[in-house]
Amino acid sequence: MSSELIFIVEESPEGGFEARALGQSIFTQAENENELKENIREAVLCHFDKSPPSVIRLHYVKDEMISL
């Protein structure tokens, strides 16, 4: 297992945030960023009950449109 796990974080259309891990079946959501970080920690520890990654990196993606 790699010592680093990367999550893609996006704003949810319903409000709050959604996060999904790259290369793993881990998904979580939350109302705010602090809650999201806690949910990510919990999900990772549940997924990797033995030897979890030492680093969790969050990559925030913002979808923005501009008009011409």
KOLGU-4560 file (N, C-alpha, C; in nm, 3 decimals, padded with zeros to 5 digits):
<recs>
<n_xx: 00.085 n_yy: -00.120 n_zz: 00.000 ca_xx: 00.000 ca_yy: 00.000 ca_zz: 00.000 c_xx: 00.087 c_yy: 00.123 c_zz: 00.000 mol: A seq: 1 type: MET>
<n_xx: 00.050 n_yy: 00.219 n_zz: -00.079 ca_xx: 00.121 ca_yy: 00.346 ca_zz: -00.084 c_xx: 00.105 c_yy: 00.421 c_zz: 00.048 mol: A seq: 2 type: SER>
<n_xx: 00.201 n_yy: 00.504 n_zz: 00.080 ca_xx: 00.193 ca_yy: 00.580 ca_zz: 00.205 c_xx: 00.112 c_yy: 00.708 c_zz: 00.188 mol: A seq: 3 type: SER>
<n_xx: 00.061 n_yy: 00.732 n_zz: 00.066 ca_xx: -00.018 ca_yy: 00.853 ca_zz: 00.041 c_xx: -00.149 c_yy: 00.816 c_zz: -00.029 mol: A seq: 4 type: GLU>
<n_xx: -00.256 n_yy: 00.882 n_zz: 00.012 ca_xx: -00.386 ca_yy: 00.863 ca_zz: -00.050 c_xx: -00.439 c_yy: 01.000 c_zz: -00.089 mol: A seq: 5 type: LEU>
<n_xx: -00.487 n_yy: 01.013 n_zz: -00.212 ca_xx: -00.535 ca_yy: 01.142 ca_zz: -00.263 c_xx: -00.687 c_yy: 01.137 c_zz: -00.278 mol: A seq: 6 type: ILE>
<n_xx: -00.753 n_yy: 01.240 n_zz: -00.227 ca_xx: -00.897 ca_yy: 01.257 ca_zz: -00.241 c_xx: -00.925 c_yy: 01.376 c_zz: -00.331 mol: A seq: 7 type: PHE>
<n_xx: -01.021 n_yy: 01.359 n_zz: -00.422 ca_xx: -01.073 ca_yy: 01.469 ca_zz: -00.502 c_xx: -01.194 c_yy: 01.524 c_zz: -00.425 mol: A seq: 8 type: ILE>
<n_xx: -01.191 n_yy: 01.653 n_zz: -00.395 ca_xx: -01.297 ca_yy: 01.718 ca_zz: -00.318 c_xx: -01.368 c_yy: 01.818 c_zz: -00.408 mol: A seq: 9 type: VAL>
<n_xx: -01.501 n_yy: 01.807 n_zz: -00.413 ca_xx: -01.582 ca_yy: 01.899 ca_zz: -00.493 c_xx: -01.700 c_yy: 01.948 c_zz: -00.409 mol: A seq: 10 type: GLU>
<n_xx: -01.748 n_yy: 02.066 n_zz: -00.444 ca_xx: -01.870 ca_yy: 02.114 ca_zz: -00.380 c_xx: -01.987 c_yy: 02.031 c_zz: -00.432 mol: A seq: 11 type: GLU>
<n_xx: -02.074 n_yy: 01.993 n_zz: -00.341 ca_xx: -02.191 ca_yy: 01.913 ca_zz: -00.377 c_xx: -02.301 c_yy: 02.003 c_zz: -00.433 mol: A seq: 12 type: SER>
<n_xx: -02.373 n_yy: 01.958 n_zz: -00.536 ca_xx: -02.484 ca_yy: 02.039 ca_zz: -00.589 c_xx: -02.592 c_yy: 02.067 c_zz: -00.483 mol: A seq: 13 type: PRO>
<n_xx: -02.604 n_yy: 01.978 n_zz: -00.385 ca_xx: -02.703 ca_yy: 01.996 ca_zz: -00.278 c_xx: -02.649 c_yy: 02.082 c_zz: -00.164 mol: A seq: 14 type: GLU>
<n_xx: -02.525 n_yy: 02.123 n_zz: -00.172 ca_xx: -02.460 ca_yy: 02.198 ca_zz: -00.065 c_xx: -02.361 c_yy: 02.108 c_zz: 00.008 mol: A seq: 15 type: GLY>
<n_xx: -02.261 n_yy: 02.167 n_zz: 00.068 ca_xx: -02.158 ca_yy: 02.089 ca_zz: 00.135 c_xx: -02.052 c_yy: 02.040 c_zz: 00.039 mol: A seq: 16 type: GLY>
<n_xx: -01.987 n_yy: 01.931 n_zz: 00.075 ca_xx: -01.874 ca_yy: 01.879 ca_zz: -00.003 c_xx: -01.885 c_yy: 01.729 c_zz: -00.020 mol: A seq: 17 type: PHE>
<n_xx: -01.825 n_yy: 01.679 n_zz: -00.130 ca_xx: -01.812 ca_yy: 01.537 ca_zz: -00.158 c_xx: -01.666 c_yy: 01.508 c_zz: -00.181 mol: A seq: 18 type: GLU>
<n_xx: -01.621 n_yy: 01.391 n_zz: -00.135 ca_xx: -01.481 ca_yy: 01.353 ca_zz: -00.154 c_xx: -01.474 c_yy: 01.207 c_zz: -00.195 mol: A seq: 19 type: ALA>
<n_xx: -01.388 n_yy: 01.179 n_zz: -00.294 ca_xx: -01.366 ca_yy: 01.041 ca_zz: -00.337 c_xx: -01.217 c_yy: 01.016 c_zz: -00.351 mol: A seq: 20 type: ARG>
<n_xx: -01.176 n_yy: 00.898 n_zz: -00.309 ca_xx: -01.034 ca_yy: 00.862 ca_zz: -00.314 c_xx: -00.998 c_yy: 00.812 c_zz: -00.454 mol: A seq: 21 type: ALA>
<n_xx: -00.879 n_yy: 00.846 n_zz: -00.498 ca_xx: -00.829 ca_yy: 00.796 ca_zz: -00.625 c_xx: -00.774 c_yy: 00.655 c_zz: -00.604 mol: A seq: 22 type: LEU>
<n_xx: -00.821 n_yy: 00.560 n_zz: -00.685 ca_xx: -00.771 ca_yy: 00.424 ca_zz: -00.679 c_xx: -00.826 c_yy: 00.339 c_zz: -00.567 mol: A seq: 23 type: GLY>
<n_xx: -00.919 n_yy: 00.391 n_zz: -00.490 ca_xx: -00.980 ca_yy: 00.315 ca_zz: -00.380 c_xx: -01.131 c_yy: 00.339 c_zz: -00.383 mol: A seq: 24 type: GLN>
<n_xx: -01.205 n_yy: 00.251 n_zz: -00.324 ca_xx: -01.351 ca_yy: 00.264 ca_zz: -00.316 c_xx: -01.391 c_yy: 00.336 c_zz: -00.188 mol: A seq: 25 type: SER>
<n_xx: -01.350 n_yy: 00.460 n_zz: -00.176 ca_xx: -01.381 ca_yy: 00.539 ca_zz: -00.057 c_xx: -01.450 c_yy: 00.668 c_zz: -00.103 mol: A seq: 26 type: ILE>
<n_xx: -01.569 n_yy: 00.694 n_zz: -00.048 ca_xx: -01.645 ca_yy: 00.813 ca_zz: -00.080 c_xx: -01.709 c_yy: 00.863 c_zz: 00.048 mol: A seq: 27 type: PHE>
<n_xx: -01.709 n_yy: 00.994 n_zz: 00.068 ca_xx: -01.778 ca_yy: 01.052 ca_zz: 00.183 c_xx: -01.825 c_yy: 01.192 c_zz: 00.147 mol: A seq: 28 type: THR>
<n_xx: -01.910 n_yy: 01.246 n_zz: 00.232 ca_xx: -01.961 ca_yy: 01.381 ca_zz: 00.211 c_xx: -01.985 c_yy: 01.446 c_zz: 00.346 mol: A seq: 29 type: GLN>
<n_xx: -01.999 n_yy: 01.579 n_zz: 00.345 ca_xx: -02.020 ca_yy: 01.653 ca_zz: 00.469 c_xx: -02.074 c_yy: 01.791 c_zz: 00.439 mol: A seq: 30 type: ALA>
<n_xx: -02.125 n_yy: 01.856 n_zz: 00.542 ca_xx: -02.181 ca_yy: 01.991 ca_zz: 00.530 c_xx: -02.073 c_yy: 02.099 c_zz: 00.524 mol: A seq: 31 type: GLU>
<n_xx: -01.958 n_yy: 02.076 n_zz: 00.588 ca_xx: -01.851 ca_yy: 02.177 ca_zz: 00.589 c_xx: -01.715 c_yy: 02.108 c_zz: 00.582 mol: A seq: 32 type: ASN>
<n_xx: -01.609 n_yy: 02.187 n_zz: 00.566 ca_xx: -01.476 ca_yy: 02.130 ca_zz: 00.546 c_xx: -01.423 c_yy: 02.057 c_zz: 00.669 mol: A seq: 33 type: GLU>
<n_xx: -01.448 n_yy: 02.109 n_zz: 00.788 ca_xx: -01.401 ca_yy: 02.041 ca_zz: 00.909 c_xx: -01.466 c_yy: 01.904 c_zz: 00.924 mol: A seq: 34 type: ASN>
<n_xx: -01.596 n_yy: 01.899 n_zz: 00.902 ca_xx: -01.668 ca_yy: 01.772 ca_zz: 00.909 c_xx: -01.620 c_yy: 01.677 c_zz: 00.801 mol: A seq: 35 type: GLU>
<n_xx: -01.591 n_yy: 01.730 n_zz: 00.682 ca_xx: -01.542 ca_yy: 01.647 ca_zz: 00.572 c_xx: -01.409 c_yy: 01.583 c_zz: 00.609 mol: A seq: 36 type: LEU>
<n_xx: -01.318 n_yy: 01.660 n_zz: 00.665 ca_xx: -01.187 ca_yy: 01.605 ca_zz: 00.703 c_xx: -01.203 c_yy: 01.494 c_zz: 00.806 mol: A seq: 37 type: LYS>
<n_xx: -01.290 n_yy: 01.512 n_zz: 00.901 ca_xx: -01.314 ca_yy: 01.409 ca_zz: 01.002 c_xx: -01.376 c_yy: 01.285 c_zz: 00.938 mol: A seq: 38 type: GLU>
<n_xx: -01.471 n_yy: 01.305 n_zz: 00.846 ca_xx: -01.534 ca_yy: 01.191 ca_zz: 00.777 c_xx: -01.433 c_yy: 01.116 c_zz: 00.690 mol: A seq: 39 type: ASN>
<n_xx: -01.341 n_yy: 01.190 n_zz: 00.628 ca_xx: -01.237 ca_yy: 01.126 ca_zz: 00.547 c_xx: -01.147 c_yy: 01.041 c_zz: 00.636 mol: A seq: 40 type: ILE>
<n_xx: -01.103 n_yy: 01.096 n_zz: 00.747 ca_xx: -01.019 ca_yy: 01.019 ca_zz: 00.840 c_xx: -01.089 c_yy: 00.889 c_zz: 00.882 mol: A seq: 41 type: ARG>
<n_xx: -01.215 n_yy: 00.902 n_zz: 00.920 ca_xx: -01.292 ca_yy: 00.785 ca_zz: 00.965 c_xx: -01.307 c_yy: 00.682 c_zz: 00.854 mol: A seq: 42 type: GLU>
<n_xx: -01.339 n_yy: 00.728 n_zz: 00.733 ca_xx: -01.356 ca_yy: 00.636 ca_zz: 00.620 c_xx: -01.226 c_yy: 00.564 c_zz: 00.585 mol: A seq: 43 type: ALA>
<n_xx: -01.114 n_yy: 00.636 n_zz: 00.590 ca_xx: -00.985 ca_yy: 00.575 ca_zz: 00.559 c_xx: -00.949 c_yy: 00.470 c_zz: 00.664 mol: A seq: 44 type: VAL>
<n_xx: -00.970 n_yy: 00.503 n_zz: 00.791 ca_xx: -00.940 ca_yy: 00.406 ca_zz: 00.897 c_xx: -01.028 c_yy: 00.282 c_zz: 00.887 mol: A seq: 45 type: LEU>
<n_xx: -01.154 n_yy: 00.298 n_zz: 00.846 ca_xx: -01.242 ca_yy: 00.182 ca_zz: 00.827 c_xx: -01.198 c_yy: 00.099 c_zz: 00.707 mol: A seq: 46 type: CYS>
<n_xx: -01.156 n_yy: 00.165 n_zz: 00.600 ca_xx: -01.116 ca_yy: 00.096 ca_zz: 00.477 c_xx: -00.984 c_yy: 00.022 c_zz: 00.495 mol: A seq: 47 type: HIS>
<n_xx: -00.889 n_yy: 00.086 n_zz: 00.561 ca_xx: -00.757 ca_yy: 00.027 ca_zz: 00.585 c_xx: -00.744 c_yy: -00.006 c_zz: 00.733 mol: A seq: 48 type: PHE>
<n_xx: -00.812 n_yy: -00.112 n_zz: 00.779 ca_xx: -00.806 ca_yy: -00.144 ca_zz: 00.920 c_xx: -00.663 c_yy: -00.179 c_zz: 00.965 mol: A seq: 49 type: ASP>
<n_xx: -00.580 n_yy: -00.224 n_zz: 00.871 ca_xx: -00.439 ca_yy: -00.249 ca_zz: 00.900 c_xx: -00.355 c_yy: -00.162 c_zz: 00.807 mol: A seq: 50 type: LYS>
<n_xx: -00.257 n_yy: -00.097 n_zz: 00.860 ca_xx: -00.163 ca_yy: -00.010 ca_zz: 00.787 c_xx: -00.229 c_yy: 00.093 c_zz: 00.695 mol: A seq: 51 type: SER>
<n_xx: -00.298 n_yy: 00.192 n_zz: 00.753 ca_xx: -00.354 ca_yy: 00.301 ca_zz: 00.670 c_xx: -00.241 c_yy: 00.387 c_zz: 00.612 mol: A seq: 52 type: PRO>
<n_xx: -00.268 n_yy: 00.463 n_zz: 00.507 ca_xx: -00.166 ca_yy: 00.551 ca_zz: 00.452 c_xx: -00.123 c_yy: 00.655 c_zz: 00.554 mol: A seq: 53 type: PRO>
<n_xx: 00.001 n_yy: 00.698 n_zz: 00.546 ca_xx: 00.052 ca_yy: 00.796 ca_zz: 00.643 c_xx: 00.013 c_yy: 00.939 c_zz: 00.606 mol: A seq: 54 type: SER>
<n_xx: -00.021 n_yy: 00.964 n_zz: 00.479 ca_xx: -00.057 ca_yy: 01.098 ca_zz: 00.433 c_xx: -00.187 c_yy: 01.090 c_zz: 00.353 mol: A seq: 55 type: VAL>
<n_xx: -00.279 n_yy: 01.181 n_zz: 00.385 ca_xx: -00.402 ca_yy: 01.196 ca_zz: 00.307 c_xx: -00.399 c_yy: 01.334 c_zz: 00.246 mol: A seq: 56 type: ILE>
<n_xx: -00.397 n_yy: 01.339 n_zz: 00.114 ca_xx: -00.391 ca_yy: 01.467 ca_zz: 00.043 c_xx: -00.528 c_yy: 01.498 c_zz: -00.014 mol: A seq: 57 type: ARG>
<n_xx: -00.574 n_yy: 01.622 n_zz: 00.005 ca_xx: -00.703 ca_yy: 01.666 ca_zz: -00.049 c_xx: -00.678 c_yy: 01.758 c_zz: -00.168 mol: A seq: 58 type: LEU>
<n_xx: -00.735 n_yy: 01.722 n_zz: -00.280 ca_xx: -00.723 ca_yy: 01.803 ca_zz: -00.402 c_xx: -00.860 c_yy: 01.864 c_zz: -00.429 mol: A seq: 59 type: HIS>
<n_xx: -00.872 n_yy: 01.995 n_zz: -00.407 ca_xx: -01.000 ca_yy: 02.065 ca_zz: -00.425 c_xx: -01.019 c_yy: 02.102 c_zz: -00.572 mol: A seq: 60 type: TYR>
<n_xx: -01.135 n_yy: 02.069 n_zz: -00.625 ca_xx: -01.170 ca_yy: 02.100 ca_zz: -00.763 c_xx: -01.291 c_yy: 02.194 c_zz: -00.759 mol: A seq: 61 type: VAL>
<n_xx: -01.277 n_yy: 02.307 n_zz: -00.824 ca_xx: -01.388 ca_yy: 02.402 ca_zz: -00.830 c_xx: -01.432 c_yy: 02.415 c_zz: -00.973 mol: A seq: 62 type: LYS>
<n_xx: -01.557 n_yy: 02.386 n_zz: -00.996 ca_xx: -01.615 ca_yy: 02.396 ca_zz: -01.130 c_xx: -01.676 c_yy: 02.534 c_zz: -01.144 mol: A seq: 63 type: ASP>
<n_xx: -01.618 n_yy: 02.615 n_zz: -01.231 ca_xx: -01.665 ca_yy: 02.752 ca_zz: -01.248 c_xx: -01.683 c_yy: 02.781 c_zz: -01.396 mol: A seq: 64 type: GLU>
<n_xx: -01.790 n_yy: 02.852 n_zz: -01.428 ca_xx: -01.817 ca_yy: 02.887 ca_zz: -01.567 c_xx: -01.808 c_yy: 03.038 c_zz: -01.582 mol: A seq: 65 type: MET>
<n_xx: -01.758 n_yy: 03.078 n_zz: -01.698 ca_xx: -01.756 ca_yy: 03.222 ca_zz: -01.731 c_xx: -01.823 c_yy: 03.238 c_zz: -01.866 mol: A seq: 66 type: ILE>
<n_xx: -01.883 n_yy: 03.352 n_zz: -01.886 ca_xx: -01.947 ca_yy: 03.377 ca_zz: -02.016 c_xx: -01.856 c_yy: 03.465 c_zz: -02.101 mol: A seq: 67 type: SER>
<n_xx: -01.872 n_yy: 03.454 n_zz: -02.229 ca_xx: -01.792 ca_yy: 03.535 ca_zz: -02.323 c_xx: -01.870 c_yy: 03.654 c_zz: -02.372 mol: A seq: 68 type: LEU>
</recs>
